[in-house]
Amino acid sequence: MNEKNDIQELIHLDKKHFIHPTSSIAQQQANGPSVIFTEGEGIYLKDIQGHSYIDGMSSLWNVNVGHGRKELAEVAKQQMEKLAFSSCFSTFSHEPAIRLATKIASLTPGALNAVFFTSGGSEANDTAFKLARHYWLLKGKPNRQKIISRTNSYHGVAMGATSATGLKPFRDFTNSLAPDFYYVDGSSIEELRHVIEQEGAETIAAFITEPIQGAGGVNFAPPGYMQEVRRICDQYGILLITDEVITGFGRTGTFFGVEHDGVIPDMMCFAKGVTSGYAQLGGVVLSETLHQELISLSRETLFHGYTYSGHPMACAVALKNIEIIETEKLVENAKLRGLDLLSGFQEIQSKRNIIGHVRALGLIGAIQIVKNRQTGERFQTPVAPLIVAEAMKQGLICRAVTFDQDTVVFAPPLIITKQEIAKLIGRLDKAVAAVEQVLQSKG
């Protein structure tokens, strides 16, 4: 009885005091929190009522090394006891930030070599936009201020990041976006070139893209797209920014998603998997060329920084997290288990008529929901949310994406085993079958 009262109290307090991110306020007020989690271990989360779930999304694409890693908690404790916080403003520094910047520079492809730290992905992308514009100011080209991104892209919810996000509902949330942001078809090189020439290359600071669009539906660019983007940016003197907030630190079966394309950006944004969500950290890695130009041209203070840029505890956790990724060979595991995940999707596709296109690269993947597989016709009302709800009943957490599509997306922890992939696929198949049966009964 007491436990039941405790749960009801938490639900009441949640509704009264907690405004949830990216959630329906109306749904929260009507039903309270959909689930209250209490603990995590490996690929599993447990709720306050004792139900266990496979975390098929690594929570928010980020718990790469899995839940309950005591070694990360111990590192955080040790660093907090030694130096919990000190500012990195005014060239103050400390060893965890120095060591982490050095480690990340050693992992990023090509000549990406200097790191600016933030508290997360939205701040990382905002920082990249500001640094790009500042760079062009230093170069004596103040008209280069426009940022181009792709439709269906997601770059965060800070003001600049929201303005760059190619998902219109996020931009419609506010009535005053930041100026000078433009969007091109997510798969059309021709449209990118057209917008550059229409606006004038001399007015464009940077182009930003995710190697794989995550929150927009796990969308893969056409073959050769990234290589052509690099050529176009070089041709017109535009900085190329890659957003690796979701795809970084092993998610795609390489340390960074852009490695699949053999392309080196001028700036790379990261967050999420750098600490596996155990601490708040993000950042931007600059190319050696860009860094050296900033060094040679800068004469005054770099008037950009966050209180927690280079937070000692977060940096210490990130170093240990990266060590785990390397010693446990989680990048290689993501590559292998990603093949199992795709095979499982294809198996479900062969049995369930409502499954259209399926895709995965490493441990990021998606299944498309269709009314007619041959024509690609979708249901009038998206079905993905129904599958996600049914999957929860089966003990599987996944996510619906319904921005001009009907898709269920997945990104399980990189520690997942072959046997656990089979469990994930089994629970997903039961959820799809249950929803398909309901749809058939309705005619």
Helices and strands as residue ranges (DSSP letters): H 2-17, H 25-31, E 37-41, E 44-47, E 52-55, H 58-61, H 70-83, G 89-91, H 95-107, E 112-118, H 121-138, E 146-150, H 159-164, H 168-172, E 181-184, H 189-199, G 201-203, E 204-209, E 212-213, E 219-220, H 225-236, E 239-243, G 257-260, E 267-270, G 272-274, E 282-287, H 288-297, H 312-327, H 330-351, E 355-360, E 365-369, H 384-393, E 396-397, E 399-401, E 407-410, H 418-441
